[in-house]
Amino acid sequence: MVEGMIATSSRMIWAFAREGGLPFSKYLSRVDEKTRLPIWAIGVTTVISLLLALINIGSTVGFTAFISLVVAGYYSSFLLAASVMLHKRLTVPASQIPWGWFKLGRFGVPITVLSIAFTIIGGIFSFFPSTVDPTPETMNYCVLVYGSALLFSAVFWLLYGRKTYTGPIMETDA
């Protein structure tokens, strides 16, 4: 299971670095000629995974804050995707939307609205501390880390990413 997660996340790092979307993309996008593996991306993924595993040893509160951060990230990514889909459903005729194999039909918009509402509520609660009267030691500082990540991402995009990131590279067999 761990190997699968490392393989998946390292491939995602490699793919995004290949497109110039990450710091140190020059190194993270390299593929070893002998093994044909993204060794740098695998190494970075492994080191990050090991460091994150140490959080629980040092502090249960830190681990809880990290889990809250992951939940907030999942909620945020779903909220973005669901909002884009809702906007498309409300502004584009259904006949012009390229549907996949699954379609909710007329129930799609209400279900998407409810899922967005639930996601917003869940996202807000993911930032709450785990105790009723938190002390500085038990406070959930997830919101600080989340906000810092958003700020870093915005600054990185403005200063570097928008100049180098060109979008997904489509690879096809010729």
N, C-alpha and C positions, 0 to 999 in steps of 0.2 A: 504494500500500500504506500509506504513512504517513497519507494522508488518511483512509483507512478506519479506521485505529487511533485517530486523533484524533476522528473522528466517533463511533465506538463508545464510547470512554472519556468523551467530553464528554456524550454522552446518558446514560451511567450516572451521571455526577456530577450532571447536571441532575435525573434521576429521583430519586436519593437525596436531593438537596437539596430537591426539591419536597415530599418527605415529612418534611422537618425533620431528616434524619439526618446532616447535615454541619455543621461550623462555617461561618458566613457563608451559611447556607442562603437568607437573604433575597435576597442578590445572585446566588448561583449558580443559583437556580431561576427567575430572570427570563428571559423570552423576548421578544426584540425584536419590536415590533409590525410593523415594515416587512418585515424579512427572515424573521420567524417562526423564528428560530434562537436557541438558548441562548448568546448571545454571551459572557457571563461564564464559563460552563462551558467553552466552546471556548478562550477566552483562558487560563484557568487550566491546562487540559490542554496547550496549546501551550507555555506557559512551563515547566511541569514537565518536559515532554518535552525541551525544549531544554537545561534545566539537567542533566537526567540524561545527555544526550548528551555533555556536557562532562566527565563523570567520566573517561572513557577518555583524554581529552587530558591531564588532570592526573595520573592514577595508574592504572596497569594493575591494581595490587592493589585499589584502590578499586572499579574496574569489576568485578573478579572477585568482590569482596564483595557488590556490588550484584546481580550475576547469582545468587549464592548466596542472597541474600535473596528474589529473585523465585522461585527454585526452592522455597525453604522455604515461601513464601506459597502457591504452587500445591499443594504437598504438604499443607499445612494445610487448605486449602479442600476438597481432595478427601477428606482424612481425616474432616473433619466430615460431609460429605455421605454418604460410604460408611458411617460409623458410625451415622448416623441411619437409613439404609436397612437396615443389618444389624439394628438394634434393632427396626425395624418388621417385618422378615421373621421375626424370632424371637418376637415377641409378638402379632402380628395374623395371623389366618387368611388364607391366600392368596386366598381368595374375597372378602375385604373390602378388598384392596389394589387401588387403581385403576391397573392396568397400562397402560403406553404400548404402542407398536407393537412393542417388543423385550422379550423375557423370556427369562431363562436357565433357567427351570424349576428342577429339583432341583439343578442345578449352581450356582445363584445364590449360595447361602450360602457354599459352600466357595470360590468364586472371590472373593467379597467379603472373606472372611477373609484369603485370600492377598494380595489387593490392599492390605488394611489393613496387614498385616505388612510388605509391600514398601514401602509409603508411610512407615511409621514408620522403617524402616532407612534409606531414602533421605533422609528429613527429617533424621535425625541426621547423616548424612554431609555434608549440604549445609552444615552449620555448621563442618566441619573446614577447617583451613588447606590451601592448595594445595601446601605443601612439607612435607617430613618434619620438619625442625628450623626452625620458624618463628621469625623475629626480630620485634620490635615493628613493623617496617616491612612484613613479609610476613604478619603474622597476619591471619586472617579475622575481622573484627569484626562479622560478620553477626549473630551471636547477640546481641550487645549492641543492635544496631539493632532486631532482631526483638523482643527483650524490651521495649525502650523503646516500640515501636509497640503491643505488647499492653497495656503499662501505660497509655499515653496513651489507648488505646481504652476500657479499663475505666474510667478516671477520667472520660473524656468521657461515657460512657454513664451512670455513676452520678450525675454532676453536672448533665448537660444532656439527653442523648439519651433517657433513659427517660421524661422529662417531656414531650418534644415529639414523639418518633417514635411514630406511630400505626399503622404498617404500610403495606403497599403500597396505593396509590390505584389502584383499578380504573377504567379509562376504557373506556367502551363507546359505540358509535355508537347514538344514539337515533333 
